[in-house]
């Protein structure tokens, strides 16, 4: 099993931030105004449409199975046993 290193996680976040900064610099260099693109009426309509479609898909197709999996599968069979094991290990080490 791969061991997660906190230093690597921070490096990944740093790389992501650096990439975003570089993209913003490149867009600025070629004269692209991010604010005007985001605030334009067409962008607002597009974001509104994507939001409406996403909400519709969630409400009609995904909400019930996801809530069922979370409440009836994940919580009783994964989360609660994991928490119980952590509590047991914590009391065993005392």
PDB file as gemmi writes it, atoms N, CA and C in Angstrom:
CRYST1    1.000    1.000    1.000  90.00  90.00  90.00 P 1                      
ATOM      1  N   UNK A   1       0.840  -1.173   0.000  1.00  0.00           N  
ATOM      2  CA  UNK A   1       0.000   0.000   0.000  1.00  0.00           C  
ATOM      3  C   UNK A   1       0.888   1.241   0.000  1.00  0.00           C  
ATOM      4  N   UNK A   2       0.508   2.232  -0.791  1.00  0.00           N  
ATOM      5  CA  UNK A   2       1.311   3.437  -0.913  1.00  0.00           C  
ATOM      6  C   UNK A   2       1.108   4.342   0.298  1.00  0.00           C  
ATOM      7  N   UNK A   3       2.213   4.812   0.838  1.00  0.00           N  
ATOM      8  CA  UNK A   3       2.175   5.698   1.981  1.00  0.00           C  
ATOM      9  C   UNK A   3       1.998   7.141   1.507  1.00  0.00           C  
ATOM     10  N   UNK A   4       1.038   7.849   2.088  1.00  0.00           N  
ATOM     11  CA  UNK A   4       0.786   9.236   1.707  1.00  0.00           C  
ATOM     12  C   UNK A   4       1.718  10.134   2.507  1.00  0.00           C  
ATOM     13  N   UNK A   5       2.413  10.988   1.795  1.00  0.00           N  
ATOM     14  CA  UNK A   5       3.350  11.893   2.415  1.00  0.00           C  
ATOM     15  C   UNK A   5       2.777  13.300   2.356  1.00  0.00           C  
ATOM     16  N   UNK A   6       2.688  13.985   3.492  1.00  0.00           N  
ATOM     17  CA  UNK A   6       2.126  15.336   3.523  1.00  0.00           C  
ATOM     18  C   UNK A   6       2.936  16.298   2.665  1.00  0.00           C  
ATOM     19  N   UNK A   7       4.229  16.083   2.563  1.00  0.00           N  
ATOM     20  CA  UNK A   7       5.077  16.952   1.765  1.00  0.00           C  
ATOM     21  C   UNK A   7       4.674  16.852   0.288  1.00  0.00           C  
ATOM     22  N   UNK A   8       4.374  15.648  -0.196  1.00  0.00           N  
ATOM     23  CA  UNK A   8       3.961  15.474  -1.587  1.00  0.00           C  
ATOM     24  C   UNK A   8       2.614  16.128  -1.844  1.00  0.00           C  
ATOM     25  N   UNK A   9       1.727  16.066  -0.885  1.00  0.00           N  
ATOM     26  CA  UNK A   9       0.412  16.680  -1.046  1.00  0.00           C  
ATOM     27  C   UNK A   9       0.568  18.186  -1.190  1.00  0.00           C  
ATOM     28  N   UNK A  10       1.409  18.793  -0.385  1.00  0.00           N  
ATOM     29  CA  UNK A  10       1.660  20.231  -0.482  1.00  0.00           C  
ATOM     30  C   UNK A  10       2.323  20.597  -1.790  1.00  0.00           C  
ATOM     31  N   UNK A  11       3.203  19.736  -2.287  1.00  0.00           N  
ATOM     32  CA  UNK A  11       3.860  19.997  -3.563  1.00  0.00           C  
ATOM     33  C   UNK A  11       2.851  19.962  -4.696  1.00  0.00           C  
ATOM     34  N   UNK A  12       1.884  19.071  -4.625  1.00  0.00           N  
ATOM     35  CA  UNK A  12       0.844  19.008  -5.648  1.00  0.00           C  
ATOM     36  C   UNK A  12       0.009  20.272  -5.665  1.00  0.00           C  
ATOM     37  N   UNK A  13      -0.318  20.778  -4.487  1.00  0.00           N  
ATOM     38  CA  UNK A  13      -1.080  22.017  -4.391  1.00  0.00           C  
ATOM     39  C   UNK A  13      -0.255  23.182  -4.926  1.00  0.00           C  
ATOM     40  N   UNK A  14       1.014  23.206  -4.598  1.00  0.00           N  
ATOM     41  CA  UNK A  14       1.905  24.261  -5.077  1.00  0.00           C  
ATOM     42  C   UNK A  14       2.017  24.215  -6.603  1.00  0.00           C  
ATOM     43  N   UNK A  15       2.122  23.026  -7.171  1.00  0.00           N  
ATOM     44  CA  UNK A  15       2.190  22.892  -8.631  1.00  0.00           C  
ATOM     45  C   UNK A  15       0.907  23.400  -9.281  1.00  0.00           C  
ATOM     46  N   UNK A  16      -0.238  23.075  -8.696  1.00  0.00           N  
ATOM     47  CA  UNK A  16      -1.510  23.529  -9.243  1.00  0.00           C  
ATOM     48  C   UNK A  16      -1.604  25.047  -9.211  1.00  0.00           C  
ATOM     49  N   UNK A  17      -1.221  25.646  -8.100  1.00  0.00           N  
ATOM     50  CA  UNK A  17      -1.252  27.109  -7.989  1.00  0.00           C  
ATOM     51  C   UNK A  17      -0.313  27.728  -9.009  1.00  0.00           C  
ATOM     52  N   UNK A  18       0.868  27.166  -9.169  1.00  0.00           N  
ATOM     53  CA  UNK A  18       1.844  27.682 -10.127  1.00  0.00           C  
ATOM     54  C   UNK A  18       1.309  27.585 -11.555  1.00  0.00           C  
ATOM     55  N   UNK A  19       0.667  26.484 -11.895  1.00  0.00           N  
ATOM     56  CA  UNK A  19       0.098  26.321 -13.233  1.00  0.00           C  
ATOM     57  C   UNK A  19      -0.990  27.352 -13.482  1.00  0.00           C  
ATOM     58  N   UNK A  20      -1.857  27.586 -12.497  1.00  0.00           N  
ATOM     59  CA  UNK A  20      -2.925  28.585 -12.647  1.00  0.00           C  
ATOM     60  C   UNK A  20      -2.326  29.972 -12.846  1.00  0.00           C  
ATOM     61  N   UNK A  21      -1.299  30.311 -12.088  1.00  0.00           N  
ATOM     62  CA  UNK A  21      -0.650  31.620 -12.228  1.00  0.00           C  
ATOM     63  C   UNK A  21      -0.041  31.765 -13.618  1.00  0.00           C  
ATOM     64  N   UNK A  22       0.625  30.723 -14.103  1.00  0.00           N  
ATOM     65  CA  UNK A  22       1.230  30.773 -15.436  1.00  0.00           C  
ATOM     66  C   UNK A  22       0.159  30.937 -16.507  1.00  0.00           C  
ATOM     67  N   UNK A  23      -0.956  30.226 -16.378  1.00  0.00           N  
ATOM     68  CA  UNK A  23      -2.052  30.355 -17.345  1.00  0.00           C  
ATOM     69  C   UNK A  23      -2.600  31.776 -17.346  1.00  0.00           C  
ATOM     70  N   UNK A  24      -2.774  32.364 -16.176  1.00  0.00           N  
ATOM     71  CA  UNK A  24      -3.276  33.739 -16.094  1.00  0.00           C  
ATOM     72  C   UNK A  24      -2.286  34.706 -16.741  1.00  0.00           C  
ATOM     73  N   UNK A  25      -0.995  34.509 -16.510  1.00  0.00           N  
ATOM     74  CA  UNK A  25       0.024  35.373 -17.114  1.00  0.00           C  
ATOM     75  C   UNK A  25       0.000  35.251 -18.634  1.00  0.00           C  
ATOM     76  N   UNK A  26      -0.098  34.026 -19.144  1.00  0.00           N  
ATOM     77  CA  UNK A  26      -0.138  33.821 -20.595  1.00  0.00           C  
ATOM     78  C   UNK A  26      -1.383  34.460 -21.196  1.00  0.00           C  
ATOM     79  N   UNK A  27      -2.533  34.266 -20.565  1.00  0.00           N  
ATOM     80  CA  UNK A  27      -3.762  34.885 -21.061  1.00  0.00           C  
ATOM     81  C   UNK A  27      -3.658  36.414 -21.047  1.00  0.00           C  
ATOM     82  N   UNK A  28      -3.063  36.965 -20.018  1.00  0.00           N  
ATOM     83  CA  UNK A  28      -2.877  38.416 -19.951  1.00  0.00           C  
ATOM     84  C   UNK A  28      -1.928  38.890 -21.048  1.00  0.00           C  
ATOM     85  N   UNK A  29      -0.903  38.118 -21.309  1.00  0.00           N  
ATOM     86  CA  UNK A  29       0.090  38.485 -22.327  1.00  0.00           C  
ATOM     87  C   UNK A  29      -0.527  38.552 -23.717  1.00  0.00           C  
ATOM     88  N   UNK A  30      -1.452  37.641 -24.022  1.00  0.00           N  
ATOM     89  CA  UNK A  30      -2.062  37.654 -25.349  1.00  0.00           C  
ATOM     90  C   UNK A  30      -3.283  38.569 -25.416  1.00  0.00           C  
ATOM     91  N   UNK A  31      -3.585  39.264 -24.312  1.00  0.00           N  
ATOM     92  CA  UNK A  31      -4.632  40.271 -24.318  1.00  0.00           C  
ATOM     93  C   UNK A  31      -6.024  39.770 -23.978  1.00  0.00           C  
ATOM     94  N   UNK A  32      -6.127  38.620 -23.357  1.00  0.00           N  
ATOM     95  CA  UNK A  32      -7.425  38.072 -22.982  1.00  0.00           C  
ATOM     96  C   UNK A  32      -7.825  38.612 -21.625  1.00  0.00           C  
ATOM     97  N   UNK A  33      -8.998  39.244 -21.551  1.00  0.00           N  
ATOM     98  CA  UNK A  33      -9.492  39.808 -20.294  1.00  0.00           C  
ATOM     99  C   UNK A  33     -10.439  38.804 -19.640  1.00  0.00           C  
ATOM    100  N   UNK A  34      -9.987  38.183 -18.576  1.00  0.00           N  
ATOM    101  CA  UNK A  34     -10.763  37.148 -17.902  1.00  0.00           C  
ATOM    102  C   UNK A  34     -12.046  37.728 -17.322  1.00  0.00           C  
ATOM    103  N   UNK A  35     -11.959  38.900 -16.710  1.00  0.00           N  
ATOM    104  CA  UNK A  35     -13.133  39.509 -16.077  1.00  0.00           C  
ATOM    105  C   UNK A  35     -14.241  39.763 -17.092  1.00  0.00           C  
ATOM    106  N   UNK A  36     -13.899  40.338 -18.230  1.00  0.00           N  
ATOM    107  CA  UNK A  36     -14.947  40.627 -19.222  1.00  0.00           C  
ATOM    108  C   UNK A  36     -15.534  39.338 -19.785  1.00  0.00           C  
ATOM    109  N   UNK A  37     -14.710  38.303 -19.898  1.00  0.00           N  
ATOM    110  CA  UNK A  37     -15.227  37.024 -20.397  1.00  0.00           C  
ATOM    111  C   UNK A  37     -16.189  36.399 -19.398  1.00  0.00           C  
ATOM    112  N   UNK A  38     -15.881  36.473 -18.125  1.00  0.00           N  
ATOM    113  CA  UNK A  38     -16.734  35.884 -17.092  1.00  0.00           C  
ATOM    114  C   UNK A  38     -18.003  36.703 -16.900  1.00  0.00           C  
ATOM    115  N   UNK A  39     -17.888  38.015 -16.987  1.00  0.00           N  
ATOM    116  CA  UNK A  39     -19.032  38.886 -16.723  1.00  0.00           C  
ATOM    117  C   UNK A  39     -19.912  39.134 -17.946  1.00  0.00           C  
ATOM    118  N   UNK A  40     -19.544  38.612 -19.103  1.00  0.00           N  
ATOM    119  CA  UNK A  40     -20.349  38.852 -20.301  1.00  0.00           C  
ATOM    120  C   UNK A  40     -21.699  38.148 -20.189  1.00  0.00           C  
ATOM    121  N   UNK A  41     -22.672  38.693 -20.904  1.00  0.00           N  
ATOM    122  CA  UNK A  41     -24.018  38.115 -20.865  1.00  0.00           C  
ATOM    123  C   UNK A  41     -24.021  36.679 -21.387  1.00  0.00           C  
ATOM    124  N   UNK A  42     -23.247  36.426 -22.426  1.00  0.00           N  
ATOM    125  CA  UNK A  42     -23.196  35.076 -22.993  1.00  0.00           C  
ATOM    126  C   UNK A  42     -22.639  34.074 -21.979  1.00  0.00           C  
ATOM    127  N   UNK A  43     -21.594  34.469 -21.244  1.00  0.00           N  
ATOM    128  CA  UNK A  43     -21.027  33.574 -20.226  1.00  0.00           C  
ATOM    129  C   UNK A  43     -22.032  33.315 -19.111  1.00  0.00           C  
ATOM    130  N   UNK A  44     -22.742  34.349 -18.703  1.00  0.00           N  
ATOM    131  CA  UNK A  44     -23.751  34.179 -17.655  1.00  0.00           C  
ATOM    132  C   UNK A  44     -24.839  33.219 -18.108  1.00  0.00           C  
ATOM    133  N   UNK A  45     -25.272  33.355 -19.380  1.00  0.00           N  
ATOM    134  CA  UNK A  45     -26.277  32.431 -19.913  1.00  0.00           C  
ATOM    135  C   UNK A  45     -25.743  31.001 -19.945  1.00  0.00           C  
ATOM    136  N   UNK A  46     -24.493  30.852 -20.369  1.00  0.00           N  
ATOM    137  CA  UNK A  46     -23.898  29.510 -20.437  1.00  0.00           C  
ATOM    138  C   UNK A  46     -23.764  28.884 -19.053  1.00  0.00           C  
ATOM    139  N   UNK A  47     -23.293  29.665 -18.085  1.00  0.00           N  
ATOM    140  CA  UNK A  47     -23.169  29.140 -16.724  1.00  0.00           C  
ATOM    141  C   UNK A  47     -24.542  28.804 -16.145  1.00  0.00           C  
ATOM    142  N   UNK A  48     -25.531  29.635 -16.433  1.00  0.00           N  
ATOM    143  CA  UNK A  48     -26.890  29.362 -15.975  1.00  0.00           C  
ATOM    144  C   UNK A  48     -27.438  28.076 -16.569  1.00  0.00           C  
ATOM    145  N   UNK A  49     -27.176  27.858 -17.856  1.00  0.00           N  
ATOM    146  CA  UNK A  49     -27.631  26.639 -18.515  1.00  0.00           C  
ATOM    147  C   UNK A  49     -26.954  25.409 -17.914  1.00  0.00           C  
ATOM    148  N   UNK A  50     -25.641  25.483 -17.731  1.00  0.00           N  
ATOM    149  CA  UNK A  50     -24.904  24.352 -17.147  1.00  0.00           C  
ATOM    150  C   UNK A  50     -25.405  24.074 -15.736  1.00  0.00           C  
ATOM    151  N   UNK A  51     -25.674  25.122 -14.969  1.00  0.00           N  
ATOM    152  CA  UNK A  51     -26.191  24.940 -13.615  1.00  0.00           C  
ATOM    153  C   UNK A  51     -27.560  24.264 -13.643  1.00  0.00           C  
ATOM    154  N   UNK A  52     -28.441  24.724 -14.540  1.00  0.00           N  
ATOM    155  CA  UNK A  52     -29.787  24.144 -14.632  1.00  0.00           C  
ATOM    156  C   UNK A  52     -29.730  22.673 -15.028  1.00  0.00           C  
ATOM    157  N   UNK A  53     -28.879  22.329 -15.980  1.00  0.00           N  
ATOM    158  CA  UNK A  53     -28.742  20.935 -16.403  1.00  0.00           C  
ATOM    159  C   UNK A  53     -28.179  20.087 -15.270  1.00  0.00           C  
ATOM    160  N   UNK A  54     -27.168  20.612 -14.587  1.00  0.00           N  
ATOM    161  CA  UNK A  54     -26.562  19.875 -13.480  1.00  0.00           C  
ATOM    162  C   UNK A  54     -27.571  19.621 -12.364  1.00  0.00           C  
ATOM    163  N   UNK A  55     -28.333  20.625 -12.000  1.00  0.00           N  
ATOM    164  CA  UNK A  55     -29.339  20.472 -10.943  1.00  0.00           C  
ATOM    165  C   UNK A  55     -30.404  19.466 -11.370  1.00  0.00           C  
ATOM    166  N   UNK A  56     -30.821  19.536 -12.626  1.00  0.00           N  
ATOM    167  CA  UNK A  56     -31.838  18.606 -13.125  1.00  0.00           C  
ATOM    168  C   UNK A  56     -31.323  17.167 -13.080  1.00  0.00           C  
ATOM    169  N   UNK A  57     -30.105  16.953 -13.540  1.00  0.00           N  
ATOM    170  CA  UNK A  57     -29.526  15.594 -13.514  1.00  0.00           C  
ATOM    171  C   UNK A  57     -29.416  15.100 -12.081  1.00  0.00           C  
ATOM    172  N   UNK A  58     -28.955  15.971 -11.174  1.00  0.00           N  
ATOM    173  CA  UNK A  58     -28.834  15.578  -9.767  1.00  0.00           C  
ATOM    174  C   UNK A  58     -30.198  15.201  -9.203  1.00  0.00           C  
ATOM    175  N   UNK A  59     -31.184  16.072  -9.380  1.00  0.00           N  
ATOM    176  CA  UNK A  59     -32.492  15.846  -8.760  1.00  0.00           C  
ATOM    177  C   UNK A  59     -33.235  14.660  -9.366  1.00  0.00           C  
ATOM    178  N   UNK A  60     -33.140  14.457 -10.689  1.00  0.00           N  
ATOM    179  CA  UNK A  60     -33.908  13.395 -11.339  1.00  0.00           C  
ATOM    180  C   UNK A  60     -33.244  12.026 -11.284  1.00  0.00           C  
ATOM    181  N   UNK A  61     -31.908  11.987 -11.371  1.00  0.00           N  
ATOM    182  CA  UNK A  61     -31.238  10.706 -11.559  1.00  0.00           C  
ATOM    183  C   UNK A  61     -30.254  10.317 -10.454  1.00  0.00           C  
ATOM    184  N   UNK A  62     -29.563  11.260  -9.874  1.00  0.00           N  
ATOM    185  CA  UNK A  62     -28.460  10.919  -8.983  1.00  0.00           C  
ATOM    186  C   UNK A  62     -28.758  11.019  -7.496  1.00  0.00           C  
ATOM    187  N   UNK A  63     -29.626  11.923  -7.097  1.00  0.00           N  
ATOM    188  CA  UNK A  63     -29.821  12.195  -5.674  1.00  0.00           C  
ATOM    189  C   UNK A  63     -30.250  10.951  -4.893  1.00  0.00           C  
ATOM    190  N   UNK A  64     -31.267  10.255  -5.352  1.00  0.00           N  
ATOM    191  CA  UNK A  64     -31.777   9.100  -4.606  1.00  0.00           C  
ATOM    192  C   UNK A  64     -30.741   7.985  -4.472  1.00  0.00           C  
ATOM    193  N   UNK A  65     -30.071   7.553  -5.570  1.00  0.00           N  
ATOM    194  CA  UNK A  65     -29.079   6.488  -5.389  1.00  0.00           C  
ATOM    195  C   UNK A  65     -27.873   6.916  -4.549  1.00  0.00           C  
ATOM    196  N   UNK A  66     -27.442   8.164  -4.709  1.00  0.00           N  
ATOM    197  CA  UNK A  66     -26.287   8.626  -3.924  1.00  0.00           C  
ATOM    198  C   UNK A  66     -26.645   8.698  -2.449  1.00  0.00           C  
ATOM    199  N   UNK A  67     -27.801   9.233  -2.126  1.00  0.00           N  
ATOM    200  CA  UNK A  67     -28.227   9.321  -0.726  1.00  0.00           C  
ATOM    201  C   UNK A  67     -28.392   7.922  -0.144  1.00  0.00           C  
ATOM    202  N   UNK A  68     -28.973   7.001  -0.925  1.00  0.00           N  
ATOM    203  CA  UNK A  68     -29.108   5.621  -0.460  1.00  0.00           C  
ATOM    204  C   UNK A  68     -27.742   4.998  -0.190  1.00  0.00           C  
ATOM    205  N   UNK A  69     -26.814   5.123  -1.147  1.00  0.00           N  
ATOM    206  CA  UNK A  69     -25.482   4.546  -0.956  1.00  0.00           C  
ATOM    207  C   UNK A  69     -24.786   5.148   0.256  1.00  0.00           C  
ATOM    208  N   UNK A  70     -24.932   6.445   0.431  1.00  0.00           N  
ATOM    209  CA  UNK A  70     -24.278   7.102   1.549  1.00  0.00           C  
ATOM    210  C   UNK A  70     -24.878   6.669   2.885  1.00  0.00           C  
ATOM    211  N   UNK A  71     -26.205   6.773   2.997  1.00  0.00           N  
ATOM    212  CA  UNK A  71     -26.861   6.501   4.278  1.00  0.00           C  
ATOM    213  C   UNK A  71     -26.942   5.017   4.613  1.00  0.00           C  
ATOM    214  N   UNK A  72     -27.192   4.166   3.622  1.00  0.00           N  
ATOM    215  CA  UNK A  72     -27.448   2.754   3.895  1.00  0.00           C  
ATOM    216  C   UNK A  72     -26.262   1.827   3.641  1.00  0.00           C  
ATOM    217  N   UNK A  73     -25.255   2.291   2.935  1.00  0.00           N  
ATOM    218  CA  UNK A  73     -24.081   1.448   2.663  1.00  0.00           C  
ATOM    219  C   UNK A  73     -22.823   2.035   3.314  1.00  0.00           C  
ATOM    220  N   UNK A  74     -22.488   3.274   2.941  1.00  0.00           N  
ATOM    221  CA  UNK A  74     -21.236   3.874   3.395  1.00  0.00           C  
ATOM    222  C   UNK A  74     -21.194   4.059   4.910  1.00  0.00           C  
ATOM    223  N   UNK A  75     -22.213   4.699   5.465  1.00  0.00           N  
ATOM    224  CA  UNK A  75     -22.203   4.992   6.909  1.00  0.00           C  
ATOM    225  C   UNK A  75     -22.164   3.720   7.756  1.00  0.00           C  
ATOM    226  N   UNK A  76     -23.084   2.766   7.579  1.00  0.00           N  
ATOM    227  CA  UNK A  76     -23.066   1.617   8.494  1.00  0.00           C  
ATOM    228  C   UNK A  76     -21.942   0.617   8.230  1.00  0.00           C  
ATOM    229  N   UNK A  77     -21.504   0.466   6.986  1.00  0.00           N  
ATOM    230  CA  UNK A  77     -20.535  -0.593   6.678  1.00  0.00           C  
ATOM    231  C   UNK A  77     -19.103  -0.108   6.515  1.00  0.00           C  
ATOM    232  N   UNK A  78     -18.903   1.184   6.315  1.00  0.00           N  
ATOM    233  CA  UNK A  78     -17.538   1.695   6.134  1.00  0.00           C  
ATOM    234  C   UNK A  78     -17.192   2.720   7.214  1.00  0.00           C  
ATOM    235  N   UNK A  79     -17.995   3.764   7.338  1.00  0.00           N  
ATOM    236  CA  UNK A  79     -17.666   4.855   8.246  1.00  0.00           C  
ATOM    237  C   UNK A  79     -17.706   4.422   9.715  1.00  0.00           C  
ATOM    238  N   UNK A  80     -18.833   3.871  10.146  1.00  0.00           N  
ATOM    239  CA  UNK A  80     -18.956   3.490  11.557  1.00  0.00           C  
ATOM    240  C   UNK A  80     -17.917   2.450  11.984  1.00  0.00           C  
ATOM    241  N   UNK A  81     -17.654   1.379  11.199  1.00  0.00           N  
ATOM    242  CA  UNK A  81     -16.593   0.456  11.590  1.00  0.00           C  
ATOM    243  C   UNK A  81     -15.210   1.114  11.639  1.00  0.00           C  
ATOM    244  N   UNK A  82     -14.948   2.030  10.720  1.00  0.00           N  
ATOM    245  CA  UNK A  82     -13.652   2.716  10.733  1.00  0.00           C  
ATOM    246  C   UNK A  82     -13.505   3.562  11.988  1.00  0.00           C  
ATOM    247  N   UNK A  83     -14.545   4.285  12.349  1.00  0.00           N  
ATOM    248  CA  UNK A  83     -14.503   5.113  13.560  1.00  0.00           C  
ATOM    249  C   UNK A  83     -14.369   4.236  14.800  1.00  0.00           C  
ATOM    250  N   UNK A  84     -15.102   3.114  14.823  1.00  0.00           N  
ATOM    251  CA  UNK A  84     -14.993   2.199  15.958  1.00  0.00           C  
ATOM    252  C   UNK A  84     -13.577   1.653  16.095  1.00  0.00           C  
ATOM    253  N   UNK A  85     -12.941   1.304  14.974  1.00  0.00           N  
ATOM    254  CA  UNK A  85     -11.554   0.817  15.017  1.00  0.00           C  
ATOM    255  C   UNK A  85     -10.597   1.891  15.494  1.00  0.00           C  
ATOM    256  N   UNK A  86     -10.794   3.122  15.040  1.00  0.00           N  
ATOM    257  CA  UNK A  86      -9.932   4.205  15.500  1.00  0.00           C  
ATOM    258  C   UNK A  86     -10.087   4.426  17.004  1.00  0.00           C  
ATOM    259  N   UNK A  87     -11.327   4.394  17.493  1.00  0.00           N  
ATOM    260  CA  UNK A  87     -11.548   4.569  18.921  1.00  0.00           C  
ATOM    261  C   UNK A  87     -10.938   3.400  19.698  1.00  0.00           C  
ATOM    262  N   UNK A  88     -11.077   2.185  19.168  1.00  0.00           N  
ATOM    263  CA  UNK A  88     -10.526   1.006  19.835  1.00  0.00           C  
ATOM    264  C   UNK A  88      -8.990   1.109  19.886  1.00  0.00           C  
ATOM    265  N   UNK A  89      -8.376   1.484  18.772  1.00  0.00           N  
ATOM    266  CA  UNK A  89      -6.913   1.617  18.742  1.00  0.00           C  
ATOM    267  C   UNK A  89      -6.433   2.728  19.663  1.00  0.00           C  
ATOM    268  N   UNK A  90      -7.192   3.809  19.756  1.00  0.00           N  
ATOM    269  CA  UNK A  90      -6.801   4.911  20.634  1.00  0.00           C  
ATOM    270  C   UNK A  90      -6.852   4.493  22.089  1.00  0.00           C  
ATOM    271  N   UNK A  91      -7.868   3.717  22.482  1.00  0.00           N  
ATOM    272  CA  UNK A  91      -7.967   3.290  23.863  1.00  0.00           C  
ATOM    273  C   UNK A  91      -6.963   2.188  24.169  1.00  0.00           C  
ATOM    274  N   UNK A  92      -6.610   1.348  23.173  1.00  0.00           N  
ATOM    275  CA  UNK A  92      -5.624   0.288  23.373  1.00  0.00           C  
ATOM    276  C   UNK A  92      -4.230   0.861  23.619  1.00  0.00           C  
ATOM    277  N   UNK A  93      -3.910   1.999  23.034  1.00  0.00           N  
ATOM    278  CA  UNK A  93      -2.571   2.596  23.157  1.00  0.00           C  
ATOM    279  C   UNK A  93      -2.394   3.326  24.473  1.00  0.00           C  
ATOM    280  N   UNK A  94      -3.483   3.595  25.191  1.00  0.00           N  
ATOM    281  CA  UNK A  94      -3.371   4.334  26.455  1.00  0.00           C  
ATOM    282  C   UNK A  94      -2.886   3.488  27.541  1.00  0.00           C  
TER     283      UNK A  94                                                      
END                                                                             
